[in-house]
C-alpha cells in the first residue's frame, strides 16, 4: 500500500471514530435525566426548606393548613415571648407574588429589605439567599395562582 492510501485510510478511520463518538455522546445526553427547573427547585425551597406554608397559608378550625389556599396569606398564629411592636400580625399572600416586582422579591429574599425600604418584620425570617435560590423561589411563586380556591 502506498503512503497516500495509508494516510487516506487513517483519516477515514479517524473520521469514522469521531462520528461514532459524537453519536454515542448525543444519545447519552438525550437519555440523561433533565435538570430540575427553577420552578421545581423553588417549590422544594419553599415547601421543604423555608416552610413558607407555616405562616403564609391559612389554617382550618382544627389548626391544619388549608392547602386549597396555599400561600394566600394568613393571620400569624405565633406570638413573641416578649411584646414586640414590630411583630407582624398577618403574613401576606405570596402565591403569584401580588404587588411585588421580581427585583423587590429578590431584595426581600437576598437582603431582608421590604419594598418600603425597611427591614422585613418578625416573625418573618431574614434570609440572605444566593441569587440562584431567590430566582428559583420567585419562579415558583410566580407559577402559582393568586386566586382561590384552587381546583
C-alpha positions in Angstrom: 0.0 0.0 0.0 1.4 3.3 -0.9 1.7 6.2 1.6 -1.2 8.2 0.1 -3.6 5.3 0.5 -2.4 4.7 4.1 -2.9 8.3 5.1 -6.3 8.3 3.4 -7.3 5.1 5.2 -6.1 6.5 8.5 -8.0 9.7 8.0 -11.1 7.8 7.1 -10.8 5.6 10.2 -10.3 8.7 12.4 -13.3 10.4 10.8 -15.5 7.3 11.5 -14.3 7.1 15.1 -15.1 10.8 15.6 -18.6 10.4 14.1 -19.3 7.3 16.2 -18.1 9.0 19.4 -20.2 12.1 18.7 -23.3 10.0 18.1 -22.8 8.0 21.3 -22.3 11.2 23.3 -25.5 12.7 21.8 -27.5 9.6 22.6 -26.2 9.5 26.2 -27.2 13.2 26.7 -30.6 12.6 25.1 -31.4 9.9 27.6 -29.9 11.7 30.7 -32.5 13.0 33.1 -33.2 16.7 32.7 -32.0 19.1 35.4 -34.8 20.3 37.6 -36.3 23.6 36.6 -36.2 26.8 38.6 -39.9 26.2 39.4 -39.2 22.7 40.8 -36.2 23.9 42.8 -38.2 26.9 44.1 -41.1 24.6 45.2 -38.5 22.5 47.1 -37.1 25.5 48.8 -40.5 27.0 49.7 -42.1 23.7 50.8 -39.2 21.8 52.4 -36.5 24.3 53.4 -38.1 27.6 54.3 -41.5 26.0 55.2 -43.3 29.1 54.0 -46.8 27.5 54.4 -46.4 27.5 58.2 -47.2 31.3 58.2 -48.4 32.2 54.7 -51.1 29.5 54.4 -54.4 29.8 56.3 -55.4 27.1 58.8 -58.8 25.5 59.3 -60.7 25.3 62.5 -58.6 22.3 63.6 -55.3 24.2 63.1 -54.4 22.3 60.0 -53.0 24.0 56.9 -55.7 24.7 54.3 -53.8 23.8 51.1 -56.7 24.9 48.9 -55.5 28.4 49.9 -51.8 27.6 49.8 -49.6 30.7 50.4 -52.6 33.0 50.2 -51.7 34.9 53.4 -52.9 34.3 56.9 -53.1 35.6 60.4 -49.9 35.0 62.3 -50.6 32.3 64.8 -47.4 32.6 66.8 -46.7 35.4 69.3 -43.4 36.7 70.6 -42.3 35.8 74.1 -41.9 39.5 74.9 -44.0 42.2 73.4 -42.6 43.4 70.1 -44.1 46.5 68.4 -42.5 45.4 65.1 -44.2 41.9 65.2 -46.5 41.4 62.2 -50.0 40.1 62.9 -50.5 38.9 59.3 -48.3 37.0 56.8 -49.0 38.4 53.3 -50.1 36.4 50.3 -47.1 35.3 48.4 -48.7 32.9 45.8 -48.2 34.8 42.5 -46.3 37.5 44.3 -49.1 40.0 44.1 -47.9 43.6 44.2 -44.2 42.8 44.0 -41.8 43.1 41.2 -39.1 40.4 40.7 -36.5 42.9 41.8 -38.4 43.7 45.1 -38.8 40.0 45.8 -35.1 39.4 45.2 -34.3 42.2 47.7 -36.6 40.6 50.3 -35.0 37.2 49.9 -31.4 38.3 49.4 -31.2 41.2 51.8 -34.2 41.1 54.1 -35.4 44.5 52.9 -39.1 45.0 52.1 -40.5 47.1 49.2 -40.9 50.0 51.5 -37.1 50.1 52.1 -37.4 48.8 55.7 -36.3 45.5 57.2 -39.0 42.9 57.0 -40.9 42.4 60.2 -40.7 39.5 62.5 -41.7 36.7 62.7 -40.5 36.6 59.1 -37.0 35.2 58.9 -34.4 37.4 57.4 -32.9 35.3 54.6 -29.7 36.1 52.9 -30.2 33.8 49.9 -27.9 33.5 47.0 -29.3 34.8 43.8 -30.0 31.4 42.2 -32.1 30.3 45.1 -34.0 33.6 45.2 -34.7 33.4 41.5 -35.9 29.8 41.8 -38.3 30.8 44.6 -39.6 33.7 42.6 -40.2 31.4 39.6 -42.2 29.0 41.7 -44.2 31.7 43.5 -45.0 33.4 40.1 -46.2 30.0 38.8 -48.8 29.8 41.5 -52.3 31.2 41.0 -53.1 34.2 43.2 -56.8 33.5 43.0 -58.5 31.0 45.3 -59.9 28.5 45.9 -57.7 26.3 43.8 -59.1 23.3 41.9 
